[in-house]
Amino acid sequence: MADIDDLLQELKQKRDQIRVRMHLASKELQDEWVDLEKKMDDFSKRARLKETGTGVSKALGTVGDELKAGYRRIQRALKDD
């Protein structure tokens, strides 16, 4: 589960960096942010459960990858502003 913990920390760091600039974002980016926040909350709760098993770890990895991609999209869009 160390990989999941590392991923969670990485996502939290990206999230904090983006949160500071979200007030400057377009409505479309703000809507995407709201969706990502819901996924991040769910991911954080599941990661804290420390459940074991290939299925759970794989599912968390998939959600984590989606969150990383979403945060990257928002970061790129904010840089263009």
C-alpha positions as CSV (number, residue, x, y, z in Angstrom):
1,M,0.0,0.0,0.0
2,A,3.0,2.3,0.1
3,D,2.4,3.1,-3.6
4,I,-1.1,4.2,-2.8
5,D,0.1,6.3,0.1
6,D,2.7,7.9,-2.2
7,L,0.1,8.6,-4.9
8,L,-2.2,10.1,-2.3
9,Q,0.5,12.5,-1.1
10,E,1.4,13.4,-4.7
11,L,-2.3,14.1,-5.5
12,K,-2.8,16.2,-2.3
13,Q,0.2,18.3,-3.2
14,K,-1.0,19.0,-6.8
15,R,-4.5,19.7,-5.4
16,D,-3.2,22.3,-2.9
17,Q,-1.1,24.0,-5.7
18,I,-4.2,24.2,-8.0
19,R,-6.6,25.2,-5.3
20,V,-4.8,28.5,-4.8
21,R,-5.4,29.5,-8.5
22,M,-8.9,28.2,-9.1
23,H,-10.6,31.5,-8.5
24,L,-9.0,32.7,-11.8
25,A,-10.2,29.7,-13.8
26,S,-13.0,29.5,-16.4
27,K,-16.4,28.1,-15.4
28,E,-15.5,24.9,-17.4
29,L,-12.3,24.4,-15.4
30,Q,-14.2,25.1,-12.1
31,D,-16.8,22.5,-13.0
32,E,-14.0,20.0,-13.7
33,W,-12.4,20.9,-10.4
34,V,-15.7,20.1,-8.6
35,D,-15.8,16.7,-10.2
36,L,-12.2,16.0,-9.3
37,E,-12.8,17.1,-5.7
38,K,-15.5,14.5,-5.4
39,K,-13.2,11.8,-6.8
40,M,-10.4,12.9,-4.6
41,D,-12.5,12.7,-1.5
42,D,-13.6,9.2,-2.5
43,F,-10.0,8.2,-3.3
44,S,-8.8,9.5,0.1
45,K,-11.4,7.6,2.0
46,R,-10.6,4.4,0.2
47,A,-6.9,4.8,0.6
48,R,-7.3,5.4,4.4
49,L,-9.1,2.1,4.7
50,K,-5.8,0.3,3.9
51,E,-7.7,-2.5,2.3
52,T,-5.6,-5.2,0.7
53,G,-6.2,-7.2,-2.4
54,T,-5.4,-6.8,-6.1
55,G,-8.8,-5.6,-7.0
56,V,-8.9,-2.8,-4.5
57,S,-5.3,-1.7,-5.2
58,K,-5.9,-1.8,-9.0
59,A,-9.2,0.3,-8.6
60,L,-7.4,2.8,-6.5
61,G,-4.6,3.0,-9.0
62,T,-7.1,3.7,-11.8
63,V,-8.8,6.5,-9.8
64,G,-5.5,7.9,-8.9
65,D,-4.4,8.0,-12.5
66,E,-7.7,9.7,-13.5
67,L,-7.1,12.3,-10.8
68,K,-3.5,12.9,-11.9
69,A,-4.6,13.4,-15.5
70,G,-7.4,15.8,-14.4
71,Y,-5.0,17.9,-12.2
72,R,-2.5,18.0,-15.1
73,R,-5.3,19.3,-17.4
74,I,-6.3,22.0,-15.0
75,Q,-2.6,23.0,-14.3
76,R,-2.0,23.4,-18.1
77,A,-5.2,25.4,-18.5
78,L,-4.3,27.7,-15.6
79,K,-0.8,28.3,-17.1
80,D,-2.5,29.5,-20.3
81,D,-4.5,32.1,-18.4
